[in-house]
Amino acid sequence: MALLRIGLTGGIASGKSAVADAFARRGIEIVDTDVLAREVVEPGTPALAAVVETFGPDVLGPDGRLDRRRLRTRVFADPAERQRLEAILHPAIRAAMRSRAAAATTPYVVIAIPLLVENGLQSQVDRVLVVDCPPELQLARLLARDGETPEGARAILAAQATREARLVEADDVVTNAGTLAELEAQVAALHERYLALAAGP
């Protein structure tokens, strides 16, 4: 059982997936809360039933699955609706996250939590690893990757924790502003550090 839990976070388009992939290549188990967020609302789950009860059957697609885009459009327009949705989903995601992390068999486990700082989840992990990059690079990546308008991209960035707020919470930082080789080197060094921490004194 992996006892050391590393919380991986960072702003949108900062490179969290690239860092998670680099740990995975070293044989480390990754628990991705974005994946869990989809799993907890699969057909037949209690969370999906609660979402339908709260928001009505029109949040389902023809296949009986959650129409995530329709629901997202609705809740982002209304903060109270968003809070109601989070009250259903967050406990289910956290329970799945704890269960998956506890079942990990690698020396440590990396838990990817995009909104770790925003949702105050520092207590759920032993160390916070922040993937950091300059905001202008983040914006450029977001425009290239998601085809966002500059206004839309800035609105997404503004809705997240500030770079400073994340860095204050960081135990470790990976700077993703250079080459993939530079990123790999930083992950390799952290991997050795985490193995040593996991092994104990």
VEXTI-858913 format. One record per residue (C-alpha): residue in one letter; z, y, x; residue number from 1. Coordinates in Angstrom, 1 decimal. Example, Ala and Ser with C-alpha at 12.3 -4.5 7.8 and 13.67 -1.06 7.14 Angstrom:
+------+--------+--------+--------+-----+
! code !      Z !      Y !      X ! pos !
+------+--------+--------+--------+-----+
!    a !    7.8 !   -4.5 !   12.3 !   1 !
!    s !    7.1 !   -1.1 !   13.7 !   2 !
+------+--------+--------+--------+-----+
//
This chain:
+------+--------+--------+--------+-----+
! code !      Z !      Y !      X ! pos !
+------+--------+--------+--------+-----+
!    m !    0.0 !    0.0 !    0.0 !   1 !
!    a !   -1.0 !    3.4 !    1.4 !   2 !
!    l !    2.2 !    5.6 !    1.5 !   3 !
!    l !    0.7 !    8.7 !    3.1 !   4 !
!    r !   -1.2 !   10.7 !    0.5 !   5 !
!    i !   -3.6 !   13.4 !    1.7 !   6 !
!    g !   -4.6 !   15.9 !   -1.0 !   7 !
!    l !   -8.2 !   17.1 !   -0.2 !   8 !
!    t !   -9.1 !   20.4 !   -1.8 !   9 !
!    g !  -11.3 !   23.5 !   -1.3 !  10 !
!    g !  -13.5 !   25.9 !   -3.3 !  11 !
!    i !  -16.6 !   24.8 !   -5.0 !  12 !
!    a !  -19.5 !   24.2 !   -2.5 !  13 !
!    s !  -17.1 !   24.3 !    0.4 !  14 !
!    g !  -18.0 !   20.7 !    1.5 !  15 !
!    k !  -15.2 !   18.6 !    0.1 !  16 !
!    s !  -17.6 !   15.7 !   -0.6 !  17 !
!    a !  -18.9 !   15.7 !    3.0 !  18 !
!    v !  -15.3 !   15.6 !    4.3 !  19 !
!    a !  -14.4 !   12.8 !    1.8 !  20 !
!    d !  -17.5 !   10.8 !    2.9 !  21 !
!    a !  -16.5 !   11.2 !    6.6 !  22 !
!    f !  -13.0 !    9.7 !    5.8 !  23 !
!    a !  -14.6 !    6.9 !    3.8 !  24 !
!    r !  -16.9 !    6.0 !    6.7 !  25 !
!    r !  -13.7 !    5.5 !    8.7 !  26 !
!    g !  -12.6 !    2.9 !    6.1 !  27 !
!    i !  -10.1 !    5.2 !    4.3 !  28 !
!    e !   -9.8 !    4.8 !    0.5 !  29 !
!    i !  -10.8 !    7.9 !   -1.5 !  30 !
!    v !   -9.4 !    8.7 !   -4.9 !  31 !
!    d !  -11.7 !   11.2 !   -6.5 !  32 !
!    t !  -10.1 !   13.1 !   -9.5 !  33 !
!    d !  -13.6 !   14.2 !  -10.7 !  34 !
!    v !  -14.5 !   10.5 !  -11.1 !  35 !
!    l !  -11.2 !    9.8 !  -12.8 !  36 !
!    a !  -11.8 !   12.8 !  -15.2 !  37 !
!    r !  -14.9 !   10.9 !  -16.4 !  38 !
!    e !  -13.2 !    7.5 !  -16.5 !  39 !
!    v !  -10.2 !    8.6 !  -18.7 !  40 !
!    v !  -12.6 !    9.7 !  -21.5 !  41 !
!    e !  -14.8 !    6.6 !  -21.6 !  42 !
!    p !  -15.3 !    5.2 !  -25.1 !  43 !
!    g !  -12.2 !    3.4 !  -26.3 !  44 !
!    t !   -9.7 !    5.4 !  -24.2 !  45 !
!    p !   -6.7 !    7.1 !  -25.7 !  46 !
!    a !   -7.7 !   10.4 !  -24.1 !  47 !
!    l !  -11.2 !   10.4 !  -25.8 !  48 !
!    a !   -9.6 !    9.6 !  -29.1 !  49 !
!    a !   -7.2 !   12.6 !  -28.6 !  50 !
!    v !  -10.1 !   14.9 !  -27.7 !  51 !
!    v !  -12.1 !   13.9 !  -30.8 !  52 !
!    e !   -9.0 !   14.3 !  -33.0 !  53 !
!    t !   -8.4 !   17.8 !  -31.5 !  54 !
!    f !  -11.9 !   19.1 !  -31.2 !  55 !
!    g !  -13.8 !   17.1 !  -33.9 !  56 !
!    p !  -16.5 !   14.4 !  -33.8 !  57 !
!    d !  -19.2 !   16.9 !  -32.8 !  58 !
!    v !  -18.0 !   16.7 !  -29.2 !  59 !
!    l !  -19.5 !   13.2 !  -29.1 !  60 !
!    g !  -23.1 !   12.4 !  -28.2 !  61 !
!    p !  -25.2 !   10.0 !  -30.2 !  62 !
!    d !  -24.0 !    7.1 !  -27.9 !  63 !
!    g !  -20.4 !    7.7 !  -28.7 !  64 !
!    r !  -19.7 !    9.2 !  -25.3 !  65 !
!    l !  -18.2 !   12.6 !  -24.7 !  66 !
!    d !  -20.8 !   15.4 !  -24.6 !  67 !
!    r !  -19.2 !   17.1 !  -21.6 !  68 !
!    r !  -21.6 !   20.0 !  -21.6 !  69 !
!    r !  -21.0 !   20.9 !  -25.3 !  70 !
!    l !  -17.2 !   20.6 !  -24.9 !  71 !
!    r !  -17.3 !   22.6 !  -21.7 !  72 !
!    t !  -19.3 !   25.4 !  -23.3 !  73 !
!    r !  -16.8 !   25.5 !  -26.2 !  74 !
!    v !  -13.6 !   25.5 !  -24.1 !  75 !
!    f !  -14.7 !   28.0 !  -21.5 !  76 !
!    a !  -15.3 !   30.5 !  -24.2 !  77 !
!    d !  -11.7 !   30.3 !  -25.4 !  78 !
!    p !   -8.7 !   30.0 !  -23.1 !  79 !
!    a !   -6.5 !   28.6 !  -25.8 !  80 !
!    e !   -9.1 !   25.8 !  -26.4 !  81 !
!    r !   -9.2 !   25.1 !  -22.7 !  82 !
!    q !   -5.4 !   24.8 !  -22.6 !  83 !
!    r !   -5.5 !   22.3 !  -25.5 !  84 !
!    l !   -8.1 !   20.2 !  -23.6 !  85 !
!    e !   -6.2 !   20.3 !  -20.3 !  86 !
!    a !   -3.0 !   19.2 !  -22.1 !  87 !
!    i !   -4.8 !   16.0 !  -23.1 !  88 !
!    l !   -6.8 !   15.3 !  -19.9 !  89 !
!    h !   -4.5 !   16.4 !  -17.1 !  90 !
!    p !   -1.6 !   13.9 !  -17.8 !  91 !
!    a !   -4.2 !   11.1 !  -18.1 !  92 !
!    i !   -5.9 !   12.0 !  -14.9 !  93 !
!    r !   -2.6 !   12.4 !  -13.0 !  94 !
!    a !   -1.5 !    9.0 !  -14.2 !  95 !
!    a !   -4.8 !    7.4 !  -13.1 !  96 !
!    m !   -4.5 !    9.2 !   -9.8 !  97 !
!    r !   -1.0 !    8.0 !   -9.1 !  98 !
!    s !   -1.9 !    4.4 !  -10.1 !  99 !
!    r !   -5.1 !    4.4 !   -7.9 ! 100 !
!    a !   -3.3 !    5.9 !   -4.9 ! 101 !
!    a !   -0.4 !    3.4 !   -5.2 ! 102 !
!    a !   -2.9 !    0.5 !   -5.2 ! 103 !
!    a !   -4.7 !    1.7 !   -2.0 ! 104 !
!    t !   -4.5 !   -0.7 !    0.9 ! 105 !
!    t !   -5.6 !    1.6 !    3.7 ! 106 !
!    p !   -3.0 !    3.2 !    6.1 ! 107 !
!    y !   -3.3 !    6.5 !    4.2 ! 108 !
!    v !   -5.3 !    7.6 !    1.1 ! 109 !
!    v !   -7.3 !   10.7 !    0.6 ! 110 !
!    i !   -7.0 !   12.1 !   -3.0 ! 111 !
!    a !   -9.8 !   14.6 !   -3.7 ! 112 !
!    i !   -8.4 !   17.3 !   -6.1 ! 113 !
!    p !  -10.7 !   20.3 !   -6.4 ! 114 !
!    l !   -8.2 !   22.4 !   -8.4 ! 115 !
!    l !   -5.1 !   21.2 !   -6.5 ! 116 !
!    v !   -3.8 !   24.7 !   -5.8 ! 117 !
!    e !   -4.8 !   26.1 !   -9.2 ! 118 !
!    n !   -3.0 !   23.3 !  -11.1 ! 119 !
!    g !    0.1 !   23.3 !   -8.8 ! 120 !
!    l !   -0.4 !   19.7 !   -7.7 ! 121 !
!    q !    1.1 !   20.0 !   -4.2 ! 122 !
!    s !    4.0 !   17.8 !   -5.2 ! 123 !
!    q !    1.6 !   14.9 !   -5.9 ! 124 !
!    v !    0.6 !   14.6 !   -2.3 ! 125 !
!    d !    2.3 !   14.5 !    1.2 ! 126 !
!    r !   -0.1 !   16.8 !    2.9 ! 127 !
!    v !   -2.7 !   19.4 !    1.7 ! 128 !
!    l !   -6.0 !   19.3 !    3.5 ! 129 !
!    v !   -8.2 !   22.4 !    2.7 ! 130 !
!    v !  -11.9 !   22.5 !    3.4 ! 131 !
!    d !  -12.6 !   26.1 !    4.2 ! 132 !
!    c !  -15.8 !   28.2 !    4.7 ! 133 !
!    p !  -16.6 !   31.9 !    4.5 ! 134 !
!    p !  -17.1 !   33.1 !    0.9 ! 135 !
!    e !  -20.7 !   34.3 !    1.6 ! 136 !
!    l !  -21.6 !   30.8 !    2.8 ! 137 !
!    q !  -20.0 !   29.2 !   -0.3 ! 138 !
!    l !  -22.0 !   31.5 !   -2.5 ! 139 !
!    a !  -25.3 !   30.7 !   -0.7 ! 140 !
!    r !  -24.6 !   26.9 !   -1.0 ! 141 !
!    l !  -23.7 !   27.3 !   -4.7 ! 142 !
!    l !  -27.0 !   29.2 !   -5.4 ! 143 !
!    a !  -29.0 !   26.6 !   -3.5 ! 144 !
!    r !  -27.3 !   23.5 !   -4.8 ! 145 !
!    d !  -26.7 !   24.2 !   -8.5 ! 146 !
!    g !  -29.5 !   26.7 !   -9.2 ! 147 !
!    e !  -26.9 !   29.2 !  -10.4 ! 148 !
!    t !  -27.6 !   32.9 !  -10.9 ! 149 !
!    p !  -25.7 !   35.2 !   -8.5 ! 150 !
!    e !  -23.6 !   36.5 !  -11.4 ! 151 !
!    g !  -22.9 !   32.9 !  -12.6 ! 152 !
!    a !  -22.0 !   31.8 !   -9.1 ! 153 !
!    r !  -19.6 !   34.7 !   -8.6 ! 154 !
!    a !  -17.9 !   34.0 !  -11.9 ! 155 !
!    i !  -17.3 !   30.4 !  -10.9 ! 156 !
!    l !  -15.8 !   31.5 !   -7.6 ! 157 !
!    a !  -13.7 !   34.1 !   -9.3 ! 158 !
!    a !  -12.2 !   31.5 !  -11.7 ! 159 !
!    q !  -10.9 !   29.5 !   -8.7 ! 160 !
!    a !   -7.9 !   30.1 !   -6.4 ! 161 !
!    t !   -8.7 !   32.6 !   -3.7 ! 162 !
!    r !   -9.4 !   31.4 !   -0.2 ! 163 !
!    e !   -6.1 !   33.0 !    1.0 ! 164 !
!    a !   -4.1 !   31.2 !   -1.8 ! 165 !
!    r !   -5.5 !   27.8 !   -0.7 ! 166 !
!    l !   -5.0 !   28.4 !    3.0 ! 167 !
!    v !   -1.3 !   29.4 !    2.4 ! 168 !
!    e !   -0.8 !   25.9 !    0.9 ! 169 !
!    a !   -2.7 !   24.0 !    3.7 ! 170 !
!    d !   -1.0 !   21.6 !    6.1 ! 171 !
!    d !   -4.4 !   21.0 !    7.7 ! 172 !
!    v !   -7.7 !   22.8 !    7.6 ! 173 !
!    v !  -11.3 !   21.7 !    8.2 ! 174 !
!    t !  -13.7 !   24.5 !    8.8 ! 175 !
!    n !  -17.1 !   23.7 !    7.3 ! 176 !
!    a !  -19.2 !   26.6 !    8.6 ! 177 !
!    g !  -21.2 !   24.8 !   11.3 ! 178 !
!    t !  -23.0 !   21.5 !   11.9 ! 179 !
!    l !  -22.3 !   18.1 !   10.4 ! 180 !
!    a !  -21.4 !   17.0 !   14.0 ! 181 !
!    e !  -18.7 !   19.7 !   14.1 ! 182 !
!    l !  -17.4 !   18.6 !   10.7 ! 183 !
!    e !  -17.3 !   14.9 !   11.9 ! 184 !
!    a !  -15.3 !   15.9 !   15.0 ! 185 !
!    q !  -12.7 !   17.6 !   12.9 ! 186 !
!    v !  -12.3 !   14.7 !   10.6 ! 187 !
!    a !  -12.1 !   12.3 !   13.5 ! 188 !
!    a !   -9.2 !   14.2 !   14.9 ! 189 !
!    l !   -7.4 !   14.4 !   11.6 ! 190 !
!    h !   -8.0 !   10.6 !   11.1 ! 191 !
!    e !   -6.1 !    9.9 !   14.3 ! 192 !
!    r !   -3.3 !   12.3 !   13.3 ! 193 !
!    y !   -3.0 !   10.7 !    9.8 ! 194 !
!    l !   -3.0 !    7.2 !   11.3 ! 195 !
!    a !   -0.1 !    8.2 !   13.6 ! 196 !
!    l !    1.8 !    9.8 !   10.7 ! 197 !
!    a !    1.2 !    6.8 !    8.5 ! 198 !
!    a !    2.5 !    4.5 !   11.2 ! 199 !
!    g !    5.8 !    6.5 !   11.2 ! 200 !
!    p !    8.1 !    7.4 !   14.1 ! 201 !
+------+--------+--------+--------+-----+
//
